[in-house]
Amino acid sequence: MVILTLNKMLKVGGCMKQLVTTGINGLDSLLNGGIPKGNGIIVEGAPGTGKTTMGIQFLYHGALNGENGLYLSFQEFPDQIYSDMSNFGFNIKELEKQKLLKIVLLSPEVLLEEMFIPSGLFEELVEEYGCKRIVIDSLSIFKHLEEDVHKLRKLIYSFKNILGKYRLTSLIISERYTNNQELPFEHFIFDGLIQLNYREKFDEYKERTLEILKMRGTKIEEGEHTYRLTDEGVYILPSYRTLHIQRSISQHISTGNKVIDENLDGGLQQGLIYLIETDSTSMYKYIVSSFVSQLMKKSQNFTYLLPSMITIPEIKALLEQFGINLEKYLFEHKSVFIEQFERTPPTFLNGYVHSVSHLNNTDYRSFVLNDLGKLVRENSKTDWFTIYNINSVIDKRGKSFVLDLYPELVALQKELNMSAFVVANIDKLDNDVIALLQHKANAIIKTWRNNKYQYLQVMKSQSGIFSQPYIVESVDAPPFFRLI
């Protein structure tokens, strides 16, 4: 048998900490690579959630990859475990023959007695099999051995310290009952806590979910994640990475924010429709300005359909904060502002502003689909992007007109390979408009305010990434926001 070492290293506090890969599909990515070596982790869940399967899978993977393991059971006979785990393709008997894995049934009284005896049964098993991993099923039984709370806490402390003495990476199975009001004491003692749950879904169907509530020594992906018991064992589908397709990022342009770049497959891609969903209270100007300034630094041309809530002088001042001189930029590039309202543009913009406030809907459609299309085609050697607020168009032209025009507009943008940033205040849009915008968008970035905080979440990307919600923090330097 070929033995592979699959442990990784994680830098923690200036030191390199070894990570132990679990072999459980999806779990290592939620743990930023794996469980820190030597950690004791509680795996807590109701009966039937797959705790035993997860424990055996953890040991089986370790045994195949240079980390021998020990499974201590207080209830199930080894033959039952052999039979149950064979359904997942885990040939435990073969690994036992090679002294890579051992299943032991004993009473909790015997375990506790032998753990504290030098050269006792516990030490003999660990040393005989060269164990690096251990699963104990289950911690809940200890509570039946000692009714005195203070003595029970001391017992569990000592139990954890023994596991630490042998540098065992441990999964400690524990039953979880929904009627518990207080947090169990062991939650505070052990290094990590993974909870397995049932959740009602689709009427009578129950969905299994996993949540990592604690893990000392490594970053975790927060939130609930669905998992299934497949013929490979426990299979976790991280909630923010379903349908994720790895793509090349060589053709992408940064948004100006590293976190958004990571969730947009590397950054902005030419020819895509980016829907920016906002609400009535969130500030999105710096977010969109960051995107726009990065494209302008790549010398792209643009069309900007001006909404009512911002003027060209305000745009000019905003771009200057990102190092863009708008007047100089327009002199060097084929770019235009489209004015929907009766406003007098600054004199330096003569020739760069097209007023459409006087156009009826028929003429406006012709201007957008024909005149702007012609402008882009005649200057197609340079990439183009466009920005518009869909609410301002609806307010000016009507919902029916936009529902009719928008699919044609998206088709034209695709034909011309134009990137588009469509800003939409979804608080003020009907469901059918929102559905159309979301359907046509290649990527959706949602930002909203809740109480005193603003949040941002990538709801859709080309590769299917669905990010966690980030808190938007204001900072003093470009792009003037940070995602936490």
N, C-alpha and C positions, 0 to 999 in steps of 0.2 A: 504494500500500500504506500502511495506517495503522500507524505505529510507536508502540508503547506502551512506557513504562518501568516495568518490574515489580520494580525493585530495592527493598529495604526497608532500614530503618535499625535497628541494634542498638546499645544503649548498652553499651560495654565500658570499664571503668575510668574512668568519668566522661565518656568521649568517645563520639560517635556513629559507629558503624562500619557501612559499607554492606554489605548482604547481597545476593548475586546469586542470584535464583531459578533453579533448574536446569531446570524444565520436565519433570522426571521424576516421574511420579505417585507421591506418597507420600514422596519423598525430602526435600522441603522441610520437611515436618512433623517428620521425624526430625532435621532440622538447625536446628530452632527458627526457620525462615524461609528459610534458604538458606546458601550458601557465602560466608564473608567475602570481600569483593572483594580480588582480588590474591593470594589463597591458591593454593598449588600442592598439588594433591590426587593421591595415587596411587590408581588403581583397579586392584586386583589380583585375579586369578582364573585358574582353569585354562581351557584352550581350550574354547569353547562356552558359557561362562557369560554372554555378552552384553556384554562390555566395549566392543567397537566400537559396538554399538547404543547403549549408554549415552552414549558419547562424542559420537556424531553427534546424538543427541537433545538433549544439552546445548547443542551448537552451533546446532542448528536452532531451538530455542526462543529462544536469544539473538538469532539473526539476525532473527527475526520481531518481536523486541521491543527493537530499538535497540542491540544489542550484537553487532557483526559478529564473525565467527569464522574460525579457520584450523585445518584438519586436516592434520597432517603424518604421512604414512605411510611406513614403511620397507619395506613388503612388498606391500601390496595396491594394485592399479592403480585409478585413479579410476572407470573404467567398472564395475569389480566392486562398488565401494562404492555407486555410483549405483543399480545393479541391486538389490543386497541391501537397501538402505534404502528403495527404492520399495515394498517389501512392507509397510512401516510407514506409508506415506503421506507420506514425506519426499521432496519434489521438490527435490533438491539442485541440479540443473542450473538451475532457474529462479532460485534464490537466487544462484547463481554469476553469472548474466547481470546481476543487479542489484548485483553486487559486495558482497553481504551475507555471503557464505560462500565459502571457497576450499578445495578438496581438492588437496593437493600430494604427489606421490610423489618421494622423493629418498633418497639413501643417508645413513646416519647420519654417515659421514665428512664428506660435504658440509655437512650441517646444522651439525655442530660447528665446522667451519672457517668457515662463513659467519656463525655466531652471534657470533663474536668479532672480526669485521671491521667497523669503522665503515662504515655505508652498504652493508653486504653484503646478500646475498639475503634473509636473515631479516628484517633491519630494513626492507628495501624492501617485503616482503610485509605486514608488520605495519602500516606506514604507508599503503601503497596501499589496503588494505582497511579501515583504521581499526579494527584488531582490538582487541577487549576480552577475547575468550575464545580459548583454544587447546587442542587435544587433540593429544597426541603418542603415536604407536603404533609401537614401544613402547620403554620404558626398558630392557627386558631385553637388547636388541641392543647397548647400550653396553658391556655386560659382556664381549662378544666382541671389542670393540675394544681393551680394555686389561686385561691379565692381572695386572699389578701392583696390589695392593689399595690401596696408598697413592695411586698415581696415579689409580686409578679413583674413589676418594673425592674427590680434588681436582677431577676432571673433573665429577662429579655436583654438587658444591658450586657450581662455576662455572656449570653449566647452570641450576641453580635461580636463581642470582643474576641471570642474564640475563633469565629470565622475570619476576623481580621488578622489574628495571629498567624494563620496559615496562608494569608494573602489569597484567599479564595474569592473569586467573583461569584456572587451568590444570588440566586432567585429564591425568595422565600414566599411560598404560596400562602394566601390567606383568604378565608371566606369573607364575603361582604354582604351585609344585610341592610336593606334600605331603611329599617326602623331605627338604626343607630343614630343618636342625636349628637353625641360628642365624638370628636376626632380620636381614634384609637391612639394610645400612647406610642405604639411602634411607628406611627407615621413620622414622629419627630426624631426617633432614634436612628432609623436606617437611612441610607444615602439616597435612595430613590423610591418613587412610588408610581406604579403603573396600574391604572384601574381599567378593568374590562367590564362593559355594561351591556345590557339589553336596552333598546329604545324602540318604542312603538312606532311603526311606519307602515303605510299602505294598509290601513285597517288592522287586520289580524296578524300581519307580518311583523316580526321583531328583527330589528337590525342590530348587529353587534358593533359596538364602538369601543375604541381604545383611547385613553387620554393619559399622557405623561404629566403628572402633577408636580414631580420633583425629581431632580437628578443632579447630585453634586458633581462638579468637575467637568461638565460639558453643557453646551447650549442645547436647548430642546425646541422642537417645533410645537408650539402650543395649540390647544384646541382639541376637539374630538375628531377621530379618524376612523373610518369604517374598516372593518376587517372581516374576512371570511375564513372558514375552515375548509380548505381545498385538499386535493390529493397530495399537495406538497406541505401540508400543515397549516399553520397560521399564516395568512397572507393579508398584509395591511396595505390599504390604498390611502396614502397621505392625502388629506382633503384639499391641499393647495397644489397638488401635482397630478391630478387625474388627467388622462389623455395628453400627457406632456410628451411632445415629440422634440427630440434634440435637433437643433438647427445650427447651421453655420452663422457666426456673428460677424464675419469679415465685411459684409456690406452694410452693416448697421452704423448709425450715428448716435452718439450718446444723447440722452435727454438732459444731461447736466446733473443727474442724480443717480448714483450707483445702484441704489436699491431698486428704483424704477427700471433701470437698465436690465438688471438681473431678471426682473419679472416680465420684461418685454423681449425676452430671448436675446438680449444683448444691446438693445436700444431701438431707435427709430429706423424703420425700413421704408425705402422709397416705394410709393404707390399704394400705401395702406390707408385705410380710413380709421382714424383714432377718435372715438367718442369720449368726450370728457363730460361725465354726468356730475352735476352739482345740485345743491339745494339753495334756498333763498338766503341762507346766512353764511355759507362757506366762502372763503377767499380762494379763488383759483387763478387769479391773474399772474402771480409769480410762477405758478406751475406751468401754465401755458407759455409764458414769456421765456422760461428756461428752455422749453422745447424749441420755440421759434428762434431764439438767439443761437442755439447750436446749429440749426439749419442755415441761418444767415452767415454764420462763420464758415460754412462750407460753400458760400457764394451762390446759394439757391435763390431763384426768383420767387415772388409770391404774389398772391391776390388776397386782399383782406376786406371782407364784407363788414363794414363798421356797424356795431350795435349802438343802441341809444345810450348805454351807460358808460361809454368811454369815447374820448376825442383823440384826434391825431396828436395834439401836443402832449396829452397824457401818455400815449403810446411811445412817443419820442423820448419822454423823460424816463419811462420804464425801461426801454431798451438801452438807454445810456448807462443804467445801473449794471447792465450785463456787458458793457464795453462796446456797444453798437452805436455808431453815429448814423442816425437814420438819414439825414440830409445827404451825407457822402455816399451812403449805401444806395440810395435811389438814383444818384447821379451815375453810379457804376453798374446798376442792374435794371433789368426790365421787370419792374414791379409796380403794382397799382393798388390803390385803395378804392373801394366802392362805397360811396356815400348814399345811404338810404333816406337820410333826413335833410331838412332844410338848414344846413349848417355851412358857414363860409370857411373853407380850408385855409391854412396858413399860406402865405405867398410863396414860400419856398417849395410848395407842393404843386405849383402850377404844372399841369401836364401829367401829374401822377394820380389825380383823383377823378374818378368817373361818377357823376351824380346820376342816380337812378330814381330819385324821389318823385320825379314827374312822370315816370313810366307806368302805364297800366300793366296788368299781369301778363298780357300777351307779349307786349314789347319787352317786359322784364325777362320773360322766359327766353325770348330770342337773344337778348343781350348776354345772358348767362351761358346758354348752350352754343351760340354761334360766335358772338364777338369775342368773348373770353377764350373760347376754344380756338379761334383763329390766332389770337395773340400767343397762346402757348405753343401751338403748332409751328408758328413762324420763329419761335425762339426755343426750339426743342433740344438744342445742343446743351442747354443748362437745365438741371432738374428744377421742378416747381413744387411749391406747396401752397395750400390755401387754408384760410381760417374763417370760420363764420359761426355766429350764434343762431341756432335754429329757432329759438324763441322770438328773436327780433324779426325774423322773416315771417313767422306765423302772425305776430302782432301786426305786421305791415300788410301782408298779402292774404292771410287767412289759412286755416288748417287744411281745407280741401285742396287748395292750390299747392301747398307744400307736399301733401301726400301724393299728389299727382306728379310733381316736378322731381321730388327727391330721388326716386329710382333712376330717372334719366340723368340726373346730375352725378350720381355715384358711377353710373356706367361711363360717363364722359371722363370723370377723374381717373377711372381705371384705364381707359383707352389712352389717355395722355400720360399715364404713369405719375400722376400727381399725388403727393401725400396730402391728407386733409385732416384738419383738427376741427371737429364739430362739437361746439359747446352747447350743452342742453341743461336747463334748469328743470329737472324732472318733476319738481313740486307743481309746476304750472303747465304740464303737458298731459294730454289724454293717453290712456293706455295703448290705443292703436298707434299713436305717433311714437311712443316709447318703443313699442314692439318693432316698428319699422326701422328705427334708428339702430336698435341693438342687433337686428337681423343683418343689416347692411355693414355694420362695423366689423373690422378685422380685429380691433382691440378696444376694450372698454376700461377706462380709468374713472373710478367713482371717488368723489370727495364730498364729505358731508360734515356737519357740525352736530355734536351731541353734548348737551350741557356746556361746559367750558372748553371742550377739546374739539379739534378738527381731525378728521380721519381721512385716510386715502387707502384705496384697495384696487388692485388690478383684478377686474372681474372676468376678463377674457384676453387672450393673446393668441398669436398665430399658432403656437405650439400647445395651447390648452391650459396654460398656467392660470391658476386661480389663487391669488396671493392671500396672505393673512391681512387683516386690517392694521394699518400703521397709523400711529399718532403723528400729526404734522406739527413740527416744532419750528418756530421762527428763529432764524439766525441772522447775523449781521453781514455775512459775505455771500456772494452768488453761490447757489441759486436762491438764497435767502430763505430756504426751508430745509429741514432735515426730517427723515422718516425714522421713527423709533418703534 
